[in-house]
Amino acid sequence: MHHFKEKYINPFTDYGFKKLFETAEIAKFTPEQVMNYDDSLKYYRDLKNSIDTARDEGKELGYKDGVEKGIEKGMAEGKRKAKIEVAKKMLNNGIDIDIIIQATGLNKKEINALID
């Protein structure tokens, strides 16, 4: 549908006048200028298509993978914070560090950091 709009431009709109003037300018080009213009258009279109394709693939893959990884990371962080809160409560109740290590899975250094 987009190509249809480009091919049939209403010459009475601002866009239409702009396209008409651009076309008139191109019509004045020498054969070498036309070839350079066509080459630059081809380069632009190839580059744009490559970027658009990469962006679409990135959105498709990155979004799904990124969301899943983000959820996993958030859950892991939440579990860690919960373990720390449990360890703090256990410390406040005078429970031995070795028992806290077994109950929470935190190491001695992490638990000692909570004491300081």
C-alpha positions in Angstrom: 0.0 0.0 0.0 2.9 2.3 0.8 4.3 1.9 -2.7 0.9 2.8 -4.1 0.9 6.1 -2.3 4.5 6.9 -3.5 3.6 6.1 -7.1 0.4 8.2 -7.2 1.1 11.5 -5.5 -1.5 14.2 -5.4 0.4 17.2 -7.0 -1.8 19.7 -5.1 -0.5 18.9 -1.6 2.7 20.3 -0.1 4.2 16.8 -0.3 3.1 16.6 -4.0 4.7 19.9 -4.9 7.9 18.8 -3.1 8.0 15.5 -5.1 7.3 17.4 -8.3 10.1 19.8 -7.8 12.5 16.9 -6.8 11.5 15.1 -9.9 12.1 18.2 -12.0 15.5 18.6 -10.5 16.4 15.0 -11.2 15.2 15.4 -14.8 17.9 18.0 -15.3 20.7 15.6 -14.2 23.4 14.5 -16.6 23.6 10.8 -17.3 26.5 10.5 -14.8 24.5 12.4 -12.2 21.6 10.1 -12.7 23.8 7.1 -12.3 25.3 8.6 -9.1 21.8 9.4 -7.8 20.5 5.9 -8.5 23.6 4.4 -6.8 23.0 6.6 -3.7 19.3 5.7 -3.6 20.2 2.0 -3.9 22.8 2.4 -1.1 20.3 4.2 1.1 17.5 1.6 0.5 19.9 -1.3 1.2 21.1 0.3 4.4 17.6 1.2 5.5 16.4 -2.3 4.8 19.3 -3.8 6.8 18.7 -1.5 9.7 15.0 -2.1 9.7 15.5 -5.9 9.5 18.0 -5.8 12.4 15.7 -3.7 14.4 12.8 -6.0 13.8 14.9 -9.1 14.7 16.2 -7.3 17.8 12.8 -6.4 19.0 11.5 -10.0 18.3 14.4 -11.7 20.0 15.6 -9.1 22.4 12.2 -8.3 23.8 11.3 -11.9 24.5 14.7 -12.9 25.8 15.1 -9.6 27.6 11.8 -9.9 29.4 12.5 -13.5 30.4 16.0 -12.6 31.7 14.6 -9.6 33.5 12.0 -11.7 35.2 14.6 -14.3 36.2 16.9 -11.6 37.5 14.1 -9.9 39.4 13.0 -13.1 41.0 16.6 -14.0 42.0 17.1 -10.6 43.5 13.8 -10.9 45.3 14.8 -14.3 46.7 18.1 -12.9 47.8 16.5 -10.0 49.6 14.1 -12.3 51.3 17.0 -14.5 52.5 18.7 -11.4 53.9 15.6 -10.3 55.7 15.2 -13.8 57.2 18.9 -13.8 58.2 18.5 -10.3 59.9 15.5 -11.6 61.9 17.4 -14.7 62.9 20.4 -12.6 64.0 18.1 -10.4 66.0 16.7 -13.5 67.8 20.2 -14.6 68.7 20.3 -17.7 66.4 23.7 -19.2 65.7 25.4 -18.1 62.4 25.9 -21.7 61.3 22.1 -22.4 61.6 21.4 -19.1 59.6 23.8 -20.3 56.9 22.0 -23.6 56.6 18.5 -22.0 56.7 19.2 -19.2 54.2 22.0 -20.4 51.9 23.9 -17.2 52.6 27.6 -17.6 53.3 29.4 -16.5 56.5 30.8 -13.3 54.9 27.3 -12.2 53.8 25.8 -12.8 57.2 28.7 -11.0 59.0 28.1 -8.0 56.7 24.6 -7.8 58.1 26.0 -7.6 61.7 28.2 -4.6 60.9 
